[in-house]
Amino acid sequence: MFHIFRTIKFALQNVYRNIWLTIMTVTILVLALFSVSIVISLNSVSEQLLTSVKQKVDISIAVLPDSTEDQAKSLVDRLQNLPEVKSATYVSSDEALEEFRIQHKDDADIQETLGLLEENPLPARIIISSNEIESFPSILSYLNQDENQKIVSTDTTEVEQAQIVIERLSSLSNQIQKIALGVTIIFIVISFLVVFNTIRIAIYTHKEEIGIMKLVGASNWFIRTPFLIEGMLYAFFATVITIAILAPVLGFLAPHLNDTFFASYNIDISQFFEAHLLSLIIYQFIGAAVLNMASASFAISRYLKV
């Protein structure tokens, strides 16, 4: 334990004696961790958004004027027995008109036009939700059967539009993943080089001390370990500072993003960050520590001759 405490003390001395070099190294690591965290968070949110969109997709099928309510409700019962269907609901023409009136309650022109109507122009409809967007072609195939075509009009426009939205979101998610990989590789290389040079300079700075330690019988392990601990300290400082910056930034942006982009999808950025905070801290520290120790080990093996 005494030797461990002494190696930690020497590592802290190295950090303190080269304070400006330490600040520069930690700053680069903070920029790397912050950028990678933002990109990875965006990737996770895009995946959540894509899942949410898939779960919220439904289609509205118009009931033909010649069909009776009993026929429509019988079709609803048959649809609910299909494994692909999550739910099926019958909405009468009066209910459809009332929903339309409520949705446009702030539009005076529409309300005035509705007041002039002598009969309800909106047809009854069946609203169908599926377990996944890929199930809709099978559902539409069922609705296109002869007995069902006498009851409803199968318009595929809504499904096609939903599929276009999901394809675009999938493409965006794939692009974000590629960007995340590219940004991660770039900052790994930069951080590796920065820590490598920092440890190299520290070795040169303490060259005489290392020689004296060797003369008085210090082991190779005792001489090398402070530089490895120094790399871990850089990772620790960078992780703490990154979280300290990331938390208020996301706290400020979250309400605006939730109200503008994610209001309809039950996605809360701040809650997502809080739920993954511990794992984010652990992964950031482990990633930075492993990278720094690998860089320090490479510098030690090349420049520290003991």
Secondary structure, 3 states (H helix, E strand, C coil): CHHHHHHHHHHHHHHHHCHHHHHHHHHHHHHHHHHHHHHHHHHHHHHHHHHHHHHHCEEEEEECCCCCHHHHHHHHHHHHCCCCEEEEEEECHHHHHHHHHHHCCCCHHHHHHHHHCCCCCCCCEEEEEECCHHHHHHHHHHHCCHHHHCCEECCCHHHHHHHHHHHHHHHHHHHHHHHHHHHHHHHHHHHHHHHHHHHHHHHHHCHHHHHHHHHCCCCHHHHHHHHHHHHHHHHHHHHHHHHHHHHHHHHHHHHHHHHHCCCCCCCCHHHHHHHCHHHHHHHHHHHHHHHHHHHHHHHHHHHCCC
